[in-house]
Amino acid sequence: MVDMTHLSPALDDPTTTADAQLAVAAVRAGLAAIRAADSRAVVAVKAHPADLLTATDLAAEEAIRGVLAASDLPVQGEEGSPDLTVPDRWIVDPVDGTANFVAGIGLVASTVALARGGAPVAGATGEVESGRVVWSARGLGTWEVLDGEPPVRAHTSDGELATGCITVGDFSWTNTGPWPLERRAALTTAVAARVGRLRMVGSSATELSWVATGRTSAAILYGNHPWDTGAGALAVREAGGVVLDLAGAEWSFASESVLAAGSEAVARELLDAIRGV
């Protein structure tokens, strides 16, 4: 397990520090399982034709659960127990970006969050290709770690939207709910007129991790599964950013959408564009 007790002079909560350590260890177990995969074949289709399940999803979740067994809290896993919603729980997405994984696209992450009282208090997200792990804990900030390198404290970008890069959610996932395809297209057009660059990634956890570490200025997500967003939303807030829904309300697990921004100014400008959609 990674020793992170030296990372910050504010690490005065040993329980939260241990939670963050366990999240990092669990994510690294998930990354190892993904890298060990010898097949990207789909073994099942879930609620939607584009909602795919591979043997690697199952193997990575099993590896993560093995690490989290050191805790006495239950685990809400996307593949094993997605409907578990007790206030205190671990929340796991073993392979965030399964469609990317199946297609051989490297934008894939493994992410773990700890919720207490129904809100995230610790979490980690690991990128499969780079091995970078971004972790955070409530009150302790956000940190990024590459194997063999010292940890670095992460901060969101304070740059202007006009020169920044943002990411937006998928078009092809679903055409129901408050953000059907035509409205997503209209939103994309509206924000594209104000931003330097716009990207579509296919991994919500990766997108939030990028905002938390200042790589992008904002992320717009049309859904809000807790296993996709719990660790990343906490990371953005702990790194100095803002996390709302697309109506401008404070984000929570009950939100229908996510707007994560590096600064309040960027969030306000994006909301101004979105309100006209």
LINKAMO-V894932 format. One record per residue. SS is DSSP state (2 for helix, 1 for strand, 0 for the rest). PHI is phi as a letter, one per 30 degrees, with the letter a starting at -180 (none if undefined). PSI is psi as a letter, one per 40 degrees, with the letter a starting at -180 (NA if undefined). Layout:
ss->[SS/SS]
phi->[PHI/PHI]
psi->[PSI/PSI]
//
This chain:
ss->[0/0/0/0/0/0/0/0/0/0/0/0/0/2/2/2/2/2/2/2/2/2/2/2/2/2/2/2/2/2/2/2/2/2/2/0/0/0/0/0/0/1/1/1/1/0/0/0/0/0/0/1/1/1/2/2/2/2/2/2/2/2/2/2/2/2/2/2/0/0/0/0/0/0/1/1/1/0/0/0/0/0/0/0/0/0/0/0/1/1/1/1/1/1/1/1/0/2/2/2/2/2/2/0/0/0/0/0/1/1/1/1/1/1/1/1/0/0/1/1/1/1/1/1/1/1/1/0/0/0/0/0/1/1/1/1/1/0/0/0/1/1/1/1/1/0/0/0/0/0/0/1/1/0/0/0/0/0/0/0/2/2/2/0/1/1/1/1/0/0/0/0/0/0/0/0/0/0/0/0/2/2/2/2/2/2/2/2/2/2/2/2/0/0/0/0/1/1/1/1/0/0/0/2/2/2/2/2/2/2/2/2/0/0/0/0/0/1/1/1/1/0/0/0/0/2/2/2/2/2/2/2/2/2/2/2/2/2/0/0/0/1/1/1/0/0/0/0/0/1/0/0/0/0/0/0/0/1/1/1/1/0/0/2/2/2/2/2/2/2/2/2/2/2/0/0/0]
phi->[none/d/d/c/d/c/d/b/d/c/d/c/c/d/d/d/d/d/d/d/e/d/d/d/d/d/d/d/d/d/d/d/d/d/d/d/d/c/a/c/d/d/c/a/c/c/d/b/e/c/c/c/b/c/d/d/e/d/d/d/d/d/d/d/d/d/d/d/d/d/c/c/c/d/c/c/c/e/c/c/a/d/c/d/b/d/d/c/a/d/b/b/c/d/b/c/j/e/d/d/e/d/d/i/c/d/d/b/b/b/b/b/b/c/c/b/i/i/b/d/b/a/a/a/b/c/c/d/d/d/i/d/c/c/b/a/b/e/i/c/i/b/b/b/b/c/e/i/b/d/d/b/d/c/b/d/d/c/d/d/d/d/c/c/b/b/c/b/d/d/d/c/d/a/c/c/i/d/b/d/e/d/d/d/d/d/d/e/d/d/d/d/d/c/c/d/b/b/b/c/c/j/b/e/d/d/d/d/d/d/d/d/c/i/d/b/d/a/b/c/b/d/b/a/d/e/d/d/c/e/d/d/d/d/d/d/d/d/d/j/c/b/b/b/c/d/c/j/d/e/d/b/d/d/d/c/a/b/b/c/b/d/a/d/d/d/d/d/d/d/d/d/d/d/d/d/c]
psi->[i/h/h/e/e/e/d/i/e/e/g/e/g/d/d/d/d/d/d/d/d/d/d/d/d/d/d/d/d/d/d/d/d/d/d/e/h/e/i/e/i/h/e/i/h/b/e/i/d/e/g/i/h/i/d/d/d/d/d/d/d/d/d/d/d/d/d/e/e/e/i/e/i/i/h/h/i/d/d/d/g/d/e/h/f/i/d/h/i/i/h/h/h/d/g/h/f/d/d/d/d/d/e/e/h/e/g/i/i/h/i/h/i/h/h/h/f/e/i/h/e/i/i/i/h/h/h/d/d/d/e/h/h/h/i/i/i/h/e/e/a/h/i/i/h/h/h/e/i/i/i/h/h/i/i/i/i/e/i/i/d/d/e/a/h/i/i/i/i/i/d/e/d/i/f/i/a/e/g/i/d/d/d/d/d/d/d/d/d/d/d/d/e/e/i/d/i/h/i/h/d/e/h/d/d/d/d/d/d/d/d/d/e/e/d/i/d/i/h/h/h/e/a/g/h/d/d/d/e/d/d/d/d/d/d/d/d/d/e/e/a/h/h/a/i/e/e/e/i/h/i/i/d/e/i/e/i/h/h/h/i/d/i/d/d/d/d/d/d/d/d/d/d/d/d/e/NA]
//
